Amino acid sequence: MYQQVLTLLGPPPNRPNDREFLIEILAIEGAAHARLHQFPEAEDKLGQATQACELSEQATCGDVIRARGILAIQHGQVDAAKHFFEQSLQFARSRNDRFLEVTSLLNLGLASLQAEHFDEAIDWTDSAYQSATTLGADGEAQTALGNLGWAYYKLGDSERSLDLSLEAERRASQMGRIITQLYWTTNVGYVYAGRGDLPRAKQSYLKALDLATKIDSKEGVYNAYRALALVAVTSGESEEARRYADQAISIARADNNRLNELYPLLVEGLIAAQSNDEAAAERIFREVEEDQNNNASLKWRAEHGLAQLYDKQKRTTMADRAYRTALATFEAARSSLQRNEAKLPFFNNASLIYDDYIRFLLAQGKANTALRWADYNRARTLAEGLGLLSRDALRDPVPLNAQAVAQGAQANILYYWLGTKQSFLWAITAQTSRLFSLPPRAEIEAAVERYRNAVNGPLNVLESGNADGRWLYSTLLAPARQAVPKGSRVFIVADGALNNLNFDTLVVPEPTPHYWVEDATVINASSLRVLAAASSIMKKRSSNLLLIGNSIAPNDKYPELPQAQVQMDGVATHFDAASRRVLAREQATPAAYLSSNPAQFSYIHFVAHGTASRLSPLDSAIILSKGSAESDSFKLYARDIIRQPLRADVVTISSCYGAGERTYAGEGLVGLSWAFLRAGAHNVVAALWEATDASTEQLMQHFYDELKKGEPPDVALHSAKMFLLKNTAFRNPFYWAPFQLYAGS
């Protein structure tokens, strides 16, 4: 309520003589004027305050430095703002001013957001949240939550963004903090828009506009108009989009904020393209792309707009160049991210560009080039970590001979691409590579979700005549029947929700209905590039085992597994006493695994509970015994697994959800199995869902029986599944299908 602030602090008959109070008043007035975009008045107040601080530094001079940062942010001068906020943080810590420290951390996070340094923004803002919570500064804590929500949205992590933004919105509403409430309401709208739920997005934006109008927040009004313009143009409502964009541009120009002007200007380019005013669209996209005030996301969106425009005009050379330029801009932004947690979701920001480019290339009859670019998009974080991909590969990804990859893997390959308008399947053998068109992503993913629920239900999907299992077979596998004849060894390179589907369970209707596991041996691969680096034959080296599990229950949530010791004993019998190391009961701790030099073992086997974190997959963990008094010392986290290099031929995670729950665009399913592959394991056996103790024990015994005979891991696991299906009471795929084999490098 900035105008009310200025009214309350309006000059009384006698302003205080105390310099400290006067400096604080001037700092507050300067910040209020800045928020109202009354920039000359803000400069005047903060100039007076700075002069007073030069005469004699007071405790409130830190507020002046912070207010100068706020003014710079409102001007769009991000680097200058960051400099002021760093100064205010130093001032706060030197004076032990804990509240100023919280707000400085918050503002450093905000400045990093403006600069699109998202992982840095998360670090600053999370520190602000922790400090605010400790201090009991509830308002600043909810602001930090909301800013984290926006940072995760910009990273492409819509699930985490929505949770954080909704919680921040709830807290702000309870506190009556309208200004932050309208920000988080806008954030929520962006998440809905990203998910394609445009009506809910528009509803959120209109609510934010109403809140901003009530308190005369120019920034809030601008943000709402900008968002409304974008959702309107996406909905095809060109006139409404133009009206909102013009209003947003008017506010930005009045404030002399060129960056804020570029966002609605981009919308006007999209409007021109929709209206077939192609010359205007090209001019606007070029203007946004080339403006020195733009940022990476604006730049790649303008370049994507140009690519779509040239594609529509059949200017194929120009379109191809624009698509590659947009992807290069995106990749440059991605390369600035330092942590896997940031890189994993970031690909969501470019999924539409890749999707459009793949369809463009296929329309030109360039199926091999399309496959090359599709594979460049796959398992990037995994491949980079394994040293399989250089940063220079983007300009022209290294050509892939898919048929040679199939020949080297001694298998056929089914490679999937799920697109918004159309999906594709490459069926690759050592002799041929054929392309098939499939239904759009949404149709396939809906069937996958229904079928997964059915497989996890009480009925046997084969005996109950489940239609989705048959439809998925006829859609995903039947077109490539010639490439995967009965008895084939098949690598599946999945996409999207297909990562959550066990292809073994799909129902083959003829000659009599049966599961596809009876026709093929299936292995999951992350990409052709990773598969090309893998050896299809087990490494010929000493066979030794690290066996860890049957841990002491750390709490009631993770009770001891009744069959754990039986499974441990059964696995151990397949190895000589001298070539195995067993960590059980109180010895089965995360610290014991990490200090065991796991790289020396060719086999690693866990018998334990597992957890999969959907919002933060690298927080997925194997549950072991407590190693110390610390609350989570019993969790072997995926993030810690990555840091311990491996050379294991097979890592088996005999636990629930070892494969993970969260699928990322391009990267696939990320969880414990991904972490072991990232650490260097050649093969990982892990579960897609919660497996039962008794059936798992039988499956693992048969699996190791086959390995001891010299069978490769894929054949051994296939044989174990067939044993349960044909010779036990565990015929329902719920029991034998959770475990899958994931191939590494």
VOLO-650823 format. One record per residue: x negated, z, y negated of N, C-alpha, C in turn. Coordinates in steps of 0.2 Angstrom, whole numbers, plus 5000, padded with zeros to 4 digits. Layout:
BEGIN
XZYXZYXZY ...
This chain:
BEGIN
499650005006500050005000499650004994 499249944993498749944988498949954981 499549924979499749924972499949994971 500250034976500450104975499850144974 499250124977498650164976498450154969 498450094966498250084959498650124954 499350124956499750164951499550234951 499450264957499350334958498650354954 498150304955497550324952497450294945 498050264942498050244935497750294930 497450274925497050324921497550374918 497450434920497850494917497550514910 497850554906497550574900496750594900 496550624905495850644906495650634913 495250584914494950574921494450624922 494250644928493850694930493150684927 492750734925492050724923491550734928 491850754934491350764940491250694942 490550674942490350614944490550594951 490550634956490650624963491350604964 491850644960492550624961492650554957 492350544952492450474948492250424952 491650424956491350374960491850354966 492150414968492650404974493250364971 493550384966494050344963493950274962 493350264959493150194957493150154964 492850184969492750144975493450134978 493950174978494550164981494950114977 494850114970495150064966494849994967 494249994968493849924970494149894976 494149944981494449914988495149894987 495549934984496249914983496349844979 495949834974495949774970495749714975 495249724979494949674984495449654989 495849704991496349694996496949654993 497049664987497549624983497349554981 496649544982496349484980496349474972 496249534969496149534962495449544961 495049494962494349494962493949524956 494149494950493749514944493849594943 494449624944494549694943494149734949 494149704955493749734960493049744958 492749684956492049684954491949734948 492349734943492249784938492249854940 492749874944492749944947492149964951 491949914955491349934960490749924956 490649884950490049884946489949954943 490549974940490450044937490250094942 490550094948490350144953489650134955 489350074956488650064957488250094952 488350084946487950104940487950184941 488550214942488550284942488050314948 488050274954487650294959486950284958 486750234954486050224952485750284948 486250314944486050374940485950434944 486350444949486250504953486650494960 486350484965486650474971487150534974 487750514975488250564977488450554984 488750604987489050594994489550534994 489950524989490450464989490150394988 489450394987489150324986489150284992 489250314998489350275004490050245004 490550275001491150235000491150174996 490650174991490550114986490250064990 489750074994489450024998489949995003 490350035006490850015011491349965007 491549985001492049944997491749884995 491049874994490749814992490849764998 490749795004490849755010491549725011 492049775009492749745010492849695005 492549694999492649644994492349574997 491749585000491349525002491849495008 492049535012492549505018493149475015 493449495010494049465007493849395003 493149395001492949334998492749285004 492749305010492449265015491749255016 491349305013490649305013490449355018 490449335025490349375030489649405031 489149365030488449395030488349445025 488549435019488549495014488849555016 489449545018489849605021489549645026 489249605031488849645036488249685033 487949655029487349685025487649755022 488149755019488449815015488649865021 488949845026489249885031488649925035 488149885036487549915039487249965034 487249955028486950005023487450065023 488050055023488550115023488450155030 488350125035488250155042487550195041 487050175038486450205038486550265033 486950255028487050315023487450365026 487950345030488450395034487950435039 487550405042487150445047486650485044 486350465038485950505035486250575032 486850565030487250625027487750655032 487650635039488150665044488850655042 489050605039489750585037490050555042 490350585047490650555053491250505052 491650525047492150475045491950415043 491450415038491150355035490850315041 490550355045490150315051490750275055 491250305056491850275060492050215057 492150215050492450155046491850105046 491250125045490750075045490650035051 490650075057490650045063491249995064 491850015062492449975062492349905058 492049915052491949855048491349815050 490849835054490349795057490649755062 491149785066491449745071491949695068 492249705063492649655059492249595057 491649615054491249565051490949525057 490749555062490549515068491149465071 491749495071492349455073492349385068 492249405062492349345057491749295058 491249315060490649275062490649245069 491149265072491249235079490749265084 490449315083489949355087490349405091 490749375096491249415099490949475104 490449465107490149515111489849575107 489549555101489349605096489849635093 490449605092491049635089491349685094 491349675100491549725105491149785105 490449775105490049835105490149875099 490149845093490249885087490949925087 491449885089492149915089492249965094 492049955100492050005105491750075103 491150065100490850125097491250155092 491650115088492050145083492650185086 492950155091493450185095493250255098 492650255101492450315104492350365099 491950355094491850395088492450425085 492950375084493650395081494050445085 493950435092494350475096494050545097 493350545097493050615097493250655090 493250615085493350645078494050665077 494550635081495250645080495550605075 495150545073495450495068495850445071 496450465072496950425076497050355073 497150355066497250295063496650245064 496050265064495450225065495450205072 495650245077495650235084496150175085 496750175082497150125084496950055081 496650065075496350005072495849975076 495350015079494849985084495149955090 495749985093496049955098496349885096 496649875091496849815088496349765087 495749785084495249735083494949715090 494849765095494649745102495149695105 495749705104496249655106496149585103 495949585097495849515094495149485097 494649525097494049505100494149475107 494449515111494549485118495049425118 495449415113495849355113495349295111 494949305106494449255104493949235110 493849285114493449275120493849235126 494449225125494849195130495149245135 495049305134495349355139496049375137 496549335138497249355135497549415139 497349425145497649485148497449555145 496849555144496549625141496749625133 496749565130496949565123497749585122 498149565127498849585126498949655127 498649685132498649755133498449795127 497849785124497549815119498049805113 498249745111498649735105499349765105 499649765111500249805112500249875111 499649905114499549975113499349995105 498949955102498849965095499449955091 499849905092500549895089500949955089 500949985095501450045097501150105093 500550115093500250175089500350165082 500250105079500250095072501050105070 501450085074502250095072502350165072 502150205077502250275077501950305071 501350285069501050315063501350295056 501750235056502050215050501450175046 500950145050500450105047500650035047 501050015042501249945042500749895042 500249905038499749855037499349835044 499249885048498849865054499349845059 500049875059500549855063500649775063 500649745057500749675056500249635059 499549665059499049625061499049625069 499249675072499249685079499949645082 500449645078501049595080500849525080 500449505075500149435075499749425081 499249475082498849465088499249445095 499749485095500249485101500549405101 500749385095500949315095500449265097 499849275095499349225097499249225105 499349285108499249285115499849245119 500449265116501049225119500949155118 500749135112500649055111500149025116 499549065117499049045122499349035129 499849075130500149065137500749015137 500848985132501348935131502048965130 502149025129502749055127502849055119 503048995117503048985110503649025106 504249025110504749065106504549145105 504249175110504049245109503449245103 503049195104502549195099502849185091 503249145091503649135084503949195082 504249235086504649295085504149345082 503549355086503049395083502749385076 502649315075502449295068502949315063 503549295064504049315059504149385058 504049425063504049495062503449525058 502849495059502349505055502349485048 502649425047502849405040503249445036 503749475039504249515036503949585034 503449615039503149675037502649655031 502249605031501849585026502149575019 502749545019503049535013503349605010 503549645014503749715012503249755008 502649745010502049785007501649745003 501849675002501449634997500749624999 500649615006499949605009499849525009 499449505004499349435004498949415010 498449455013498149435019498649425025 499049475025499549475031500049415030 500249405024500649345023500349275025 499649275023499349215024499249205032 499049265035498949255043499549235046 500149265044500849245047500949175046 500849145040501049075038500549035043 499949055043499449005047499649005054 499849065057500049065064500749025065 501249035060501849005061501748925060 501248905056501148835056500848805062 500448845066500148815072500648815078 501148865078501648865083502148815082 502248805076502748745074502548675076 501848665074501648595076501548595084 501448645087501348645095502048625097 502548655094503248645096503548575094 503148535090503348475088503848475082 503848535079504248545073503848525066 503748465065503248445060503348465053 503948465051504148475044504048555043 504348595048504248665047503448685047 503148655051502348665052502048645045 502248595042501948575036502148625030 502748645030502948695025502548765026 502448785032502048845033501348835031 501048775033500348765032500248755024 500648725021500548715013500548785010 501048835012501048895010500348935011 500148925017499448965019498848935015 498848865014498348835010498348855003 498948865000499048884993498748954992 498849004997498649064996497849064996 497549025001496849025002496548994996 496848944993496548914987496548954981 497048994980497149044975496549094975 496349114981495849164983495149124983 495149064982494549024983494149044989 494549044995494249055001494348995006 493748955006493748895009493948905017 493648955020493648965027494448965029 494749015025495449025026495848955025 495648915021495948855019495948805025 495348805029495248755034495748765040 495948825042496448835047497048795046 497448805041498048775040497948695039 497348685036497148615035497148575042 496848605047496748585054497448565056 497948615055498648605057498948545054 498748525047499048465044498748405047 498148415050497848355054498248345060 498448395063498848395069499548365068 499848385062500448355060500448285059 499848255055499748185054499748145060 499348175065499348145072499948135075 500348185075501048185078501548135074 501448125068501848085064501548015064 501047995068500747935068500447905062 500247955057499847945051499147955053 498847905057498247915060497647915056 497647875050497147875045497047945042 497647975040497648045037497348095042 497548085049497348135054496648135055 496348065055495648065056495248095050 495548075044495148105038495148185038 495748215040495748285039495348315045 495348285051494948315056494148315054 493948255051493248245049493148295044 493548305039493448355034493348425037 493748445041493648515044493048515048 492848465052492348465056491648475052 491648435047491048435043490948485037 491448525036491448575031490948625033 490448645028489948695029490248765030 490848775028491148845029491548855035 491548805040491948805046491548855051 491848865056491548905062491648865068 491348895073491248855080491948835082 492448875082493048865085493448815081 493448815074493748765070493448695072 492748695072492348635073492548605080 492548635085492748605092493448585092 493948625088494648605088494748545084 494348535079494448475075494148415079 493548425083493248375087493748355092 494048405095494548385101495148345098 495348365092495848325089495648255088 495048245086494848175085494748135092 494548175097494548135103495248115106 495748165105496448145107496648085103 496548085096496748035092496447965094 495747965095495447905097495647875104 495847925109496147915115496747875115 497247905110497847875109497747805106 497247795102497147725099496847675104 496647705110496247655115495547645112 495247685108494647675105494147715110 494047695116493747735122493047755120 492647715117491947735116491947795111 492347785106492447845101492747905104 493247895108493547955111493047995116 492647955120492147985124491648025120 491447995115490948025111491248095108 491848085105492148145102492248205107 492448185113492548235119491848275120 491348235121490748265122490448305116 490648285110490448325104490748385104 491448385106491848445106491548495111 491348475117491148515122490448535120 490048495117489348525115489448585110 489948575105490048625100490248695104 490748685109490948745113490348775116 489948735120489448755124488848795119 488748775113488348805109488548875107 489248875106489548945105489448995111 489548965117489549005123488849025124 488348985122487649005124487449065119 487749075114487649135110487849195113 488249195118488449255121487949285126 487849345126487349375130487549405136 488149425137488349465143488849425147 488749435154489249405159489949415157 490049485155490749505153491049455148 490649435143490949395138490949315140 490449295144490449225146491049205151 491149255155491649245160492349215158 492649255153493249225150493249175145 492649165142492549115136492749045138 492749025144492848955146493648945145 494048995145494748985143494848945137 494348955132494448925125494348845126 493948825131493848755132494248715137 494648755140495048725146495448665145 495748665139496148605137495648545135 495048555133494648505131494348475138 494148515142493948485149494548455152 495148485152495648455156495848385153 495848375146495948315143495448265144 494748285144494248235146494248215153 494348255158494448235165494948185165 495548195163496048145163495848075160 495548085154495348025150494847985155 494348015158493847985162494147945168 494647985171495047955177495447895175 495747895169496147845166495647785165 495047795164494547735163494247715170 494547745175494247725182493547755184 493347805180492747835181492747905185 492947895191493147955196492447995197 491947965198491247995199491048035193 491148005187490948035181491348095180 492048085181492548145180492348205185 492148185191491948235196491348275193 490848235190490248265188490348315182 490848295178491048345172491448405174 491848385179492248445182491848495185 491248475189490848515192490448555187 490248525182489848555177490248615174 490848615174491348665171491348725176 491148715183491348755188490748805189 490848875190490348925192489748925188 489948915181489348905176488948975176 489249025175488949095175488549105181 488849095187488549105193487949055194 487948995192487448945193486848965188 487048985182486548995177486149055180 486449105182486149165185485649155191 485849105195485449085200484949035199 484849015192484348965190484548895192 485148875194485348815196485548765190 485548785184485748745179485448765172 485148715169484848715163485248715157 485148745151485548735146485548665143 485048625145485048555142485448505146 485848535151486148485155486848455152 487048485147487648475144487748395141 487248375138487248315135487448255140 487148265146487248225151487148255158 487648295160487548335166487248295172 486748325175486348295181486848255185 486748195187487248155192487248195198 487848195201487948225208488148175213 487748175218487948125224488348165228 489048165227489448215231489448195238 489348135240489348115247488648145251 488148145247487548175249487548255250 487948285245488048355246488448365252 488948325254489348335260488948325266 488448275266488048265271487548325272 487248345267486848405267487148465270 487748475268488148535270488448525277 488348465280488648455287489348475287 489748445282490448465282490748415277 491448415277491848375272492048425267 492148395261492348445255492948425252 493348475250494048455246493948495240 493948455234493748475228494348465223 494648525221495248525217495148535209 495548505206495648515198496348515197 496548575194497248585192497348575184 497748525183497848515176498548525173 498548525167499248545164499748495165 499548425165499948375166499948345173 499348345175499248315182498648345185 498648355192498048385195497748335200 497148355202496848295206496448335212 496348295217495948315223495448255225 494848275225494348235228494248255235 494248205240494148215247493448185248 492948225250492248195250492048205257 491748155260491448155266490748125265 490348125270489648095270489648015268 490247985270490247915269490747895263 491247935261491647915256491847975251 492147955246492448005241493047965238 493647995240494347975238494648025233 495047995229495348035224496148025225 496448085224497148095225497448125219 498048105217498448135212498848195215 498948255211499348305213499848325208 500248375209500748395204500348435199 500748445193500448485188500248565190 499748595186499548655188500148705189 500648705184501148755185501548755191 501648695194502048685200501648715206 501048695206500648725212500548795211 500348825206500248895205500848935207 501448915205502048945206502148955214 502048895218502148895225501548945228 500948945225500448985228500649065227 500949075222501149145221501649165225 502149125226502649145231502449145238 501949105240501749105247501249165248 500849185243500449245244500849305245 501449305241501849365242502149365249 502349305252502649295258502149315264 501549295263501049315268500849385268 500949425262500849495262501449535264 502049495265502649535267502649545274 503249575276503349595283503449535288 503649475286503849425291503249375292 503249355298502749305300502949235297 502549205292502749155288502849085293 502549085298502549035303503249035307 503449095309504049105313504649105308 504549125302505149125298505249065294 504849015295504948945293504848945285 504348975282504248985275504148915273 504548895267504448825265503848815261 503648865257503048855253502348845257 502348875263501748855267501748785269 502248755270502348685272502248645266 502548665260502448615254501748615252 501348675252500648675250500248635255 500448635261500048595266500148525264 500748505263500848435262500648405255 500548455251500348435244499548435243 499248495246498548505245498148475251 498348465257497948445262498148385266 498848365266499048305270498748245267 498748235260498448175257497748165260 497348215261496648205263496548205271 497148195275497048205282496448165285 496348105283495848065286495148095285 495048135279494448165277494348225281 494848255283494848325287495148315294 494948275298495248275305495248345309 495548345314495548415318494848425320 494648485320494048505322493548505316 493748485310493248485304492948545302 492348545299492148595295492248575288 492548625284492848605277492648655272 492248625267492148675261492748655256 493048715254493548705248493248725242 493248685237493048705230493748705226 493948765225494648785223494648785215 495248785212495348795205495948835204 495848875198496448915196496648965202 497348965203497649005208497448985215 497248925216497048905223496448955225 496048985221495549035223495849095226 496549105225496849165228497249145234 497149085236497549065242497049055248 497249085254496849065260497149005263 496748955263496948885266497148895273 496748935277496848945284497648955286 497948985281498649005282499148955281 498948895278499448845277499748815283 500348795283500748775289500748705290 500448685296500448615298501048595302 501448555300502148545303502148505310 501648465311501648425317500948435321 500948425328501548405332502048465333 501748525333502248585332501948625327 502348665323502148705317501548755319 501048745316500448795317500048805311 499648855311499248865305498648815305 498348805299497848755298497148785301 497148855301496548885304496448855311 496948835315496848805322496548735321 496548705315496248635315495648625312 495448675308494848675304494448735303 493848735302493348795300493248785292 493548835289493548835281493048885278 492648855273492148895269492348885262 492248935258492448925251491748915247 491748865243491148855239491348855231 490948885227491048885220491048825216 490548775218490448715215490048665219 490048605218489548555222488848575220 488748595214488048615212487748675216 488148725217487948785221487948765228 488348725231488348705238487748665239 487548615234486948575235486348615236 486348675233485748725233485748765240 486248765243486348805249486048775255 485848815260485648785266486248795271 486448745275487048745279486848785286 486148795287485948825293485648895291 485748945295485549015294484749015293 484549055289483849065288483549095294 482949065296482649085302482149135300 482349205300481849255298482149315302 481749375302481949425306482649455304 482949475310483649495309483749565309 483849595303483849665302484449685297 484749745298485349765295485349825291 485649825285485849875281486549895282 486749945285487449965287487650025283 488150025279488250075274489050095274 489250155275489950165275490150235278 490750235280491050295283490850355279 491050345272490850395267491250455267 491050505264491450565263491950555257 492550565258493150545253492950585247 492850545241492650575235493250615231 493850585233494550625231495050595235 495650625233496250605237496450535236 496250505231496450425230496150385235 495550405238495150365243495050405249 495550415253495450455259494950425264 494750455269494250435274494650385278 494250325280494550275285494450295292 495050305295495050325302494650295307 494550225306494150185311493450165308 493250195303492650175300492050195304 492050245308491450265312491450215318 492050205320492050155326491750085324 491950065318491749995316490950005315 490750055312490050065310489650065317 489850095322489550095329489550025332 490149995331490149925334489649875331 489649875324489149835321488449855323 488349915323487649935324487349915331 487849915336487549895343487349825343 487449785338487249715338486549705336 486149765334485549765331485149815335 484449805336484049855339483949905334 483849965337483750025333483250025327 482649985329482149975324482249935319 482749885320482949835314483549855311 483749915311484349935307484249995303 484549995297484550055293485350075292 485450135294486150155293486250215288 486650205283486850255278487550275279 487650335281488350355283488450425280 489050445279489350505277488950525270 488650585270488350605263487850555261 487550515265486950475264487250405261 487850395262488150325259488350335252 487850335248488050335241487750275237 488050255231487850195227487050205226 486850255224486150265223485650245229 485950265235485550255241485550175242 486050145241486050075242485550035237 485550055231485150025226484450045227 484250095230483550115231483350095238 483750065242483550045248483149975249 483049945243482749885243483149835247 483749825245484249785249483949705250 483449685246483249615247482849605254 482649665257482349655263482749645269 483449655268483849645274484149575275 484249555281484549485282485349495283 485549555285486249565285486449635281 486949635278487149695274487949705276 488149765278488849775280489049835277 489649835273489949895270490649905274 490749975276491349995279491650045274 492050025269492250075264492850045261 493150085257493650065252493350025247 493749975244493549935238494049935233 493849925227494349915221494249855218 494749825215494649765211494949775204 494549765199494749775192495049715190 495649705188495849635186495649625178 495749675174495549665167494749665166 494349695170493649695170493349695177 493349625179493149615186492449645188 491949655183491349685185491349755185 491949785184492049855186492349865193 492449805196492649815203492049855207 492249885212491749935215491949945223 491349965226491449985233491450065233 491850095236491950165236491550205241 491050235239490550275244490650345243 490150385245490150455244489850475237 490050535235489750555228489050565229 488650535224487950545223487750605219 488150625214488050675209488650705207 488650745202489250775199489550735194 489250675193489650625188490250605191 490750595187491450575189491450515193 491050465192491150395195490450385199 490150435201489450425205489650395212 490250395214490350365221490550295221 490550265215490750185214490050145214 490050095218489550045218489849985214 489649985208490049935203489749865204 490149815203489949745204489349735199 489449765193488949755188488249775190 488249825194487549855197487349815203 487849785207487649745212487249685210 487449655204487149595201486349605200 486249665198485549685196485049695201 485249695207484849705213484749645217 484249605216484149545220484249545227 484549495230484649495238484349425240 484249425247484049365251484449365257 484949405258485349415264485749355266 485649335273486049285275486749295275 486949355276487749375276487749445273 488249455268488449515266489149525268 489349575271490049585273490349645270 490849635266491249685263491849705266 491849745271492349765275492849815272 493149795266493549835262494149795259 494549825256495149795252494849755246 495149705245495049665238494349655237 493949635242493249625241493049565237 493549515238493449445234493649455227 494049505225494249515218494949495217 495249505211495949485209495949435203 495449435199495449395193495149335194 495549275192495249215192495049195185 494449165184494349135177494249065177 494449035171494448965171493748935172 493648895177492948865179492648905184 492548975182492149015186492449035193 493149035194493449055200493549125200 493649155207493849225208493149265207 493249315203492649355201492749425203 492349455207492449525210491749545214 491849585219491249605223490949545226 491349495229490949445232490549395227 490849385222490449345216489849385215 489849455214489249495212488749485217 488949485224488349485229488149405229 488549355228488249295227487849285221 488049315216487649315210486949345211 486949395215486249435216485849395221 486149345224485749295229485849295236 486449325238486649325245486849255247 486649235253486849165255487549155257 487849205260488549205262488849275261 489449275259489849335258490449335262 490649385266491349395269491649445265 492249425263492649475258493349465259 493749515257494549515258494849495252 495349455252495849435247496349485245 496549525251497049575250496849635254 497249685254497149755258497249745265 496649745269496649735276496749805279 497049805285497249865289496549885293 496549945294495949975297495849945304 496349955308496349935315496149855316 496549815313496449745314495749725311 495449755306494849735303494249755308 494349815311493849835316493749785322 494349755324494349705330494049645327 494249625321493949555319493149565318 492949615315492249625314491849625320 492049665325491749665332491649595335 492149555334492149485337491649445332 491749455326491249415321490549425323 490349485324489649505326489449485333 489949485337489749455344489549385343 489949345339489749275338489149265335 488949305330488349295326487749315331 487849365335487349375340487149315345 487649275346487649225350487249165347 487149175340486849125336487249075332 487949095332488349055328488249065321 488349015317488349025310488949065307 488849095301489449135299490149105299 490149045297490849015296491149005303 490748985308491048975315491149045318 490749095316490849165319491549195316 491649185310492249215306492849175309 492849105310493349065312493549085319 493049095323493149125330493549195330 493249235326493549305326494349295323 494449255319495149245317495649215322 495349165326495749135331495849195337 495349235338495349285343495949335341 496049355335496549395333497249355334 497249295332497849255332498149245339 497649235343497849205350497849265355 497549315354497349365360497549435358 497849455352498049515350498749525347 498949585346499549595342499549575335 498949565332498849545325498949475324 499449445326499549365325499749355318 500149395315500349385308499749375303 499649325299499149305295498949365290 499449415289499249465285498649505288 498549505294498049545298497349505298 497449435300496749405301496549355295 497049345290496849295285496549325279 496549395278496249415271495549405270 495149405276494449395275494249315275 493849305270493649235269492849235268 492549175270491849165269491749125262 491249155258491049125252490349105252 490149045251489549015252489149025245 488549045246488049045240487548995240 486949015237486448965236485948975242 
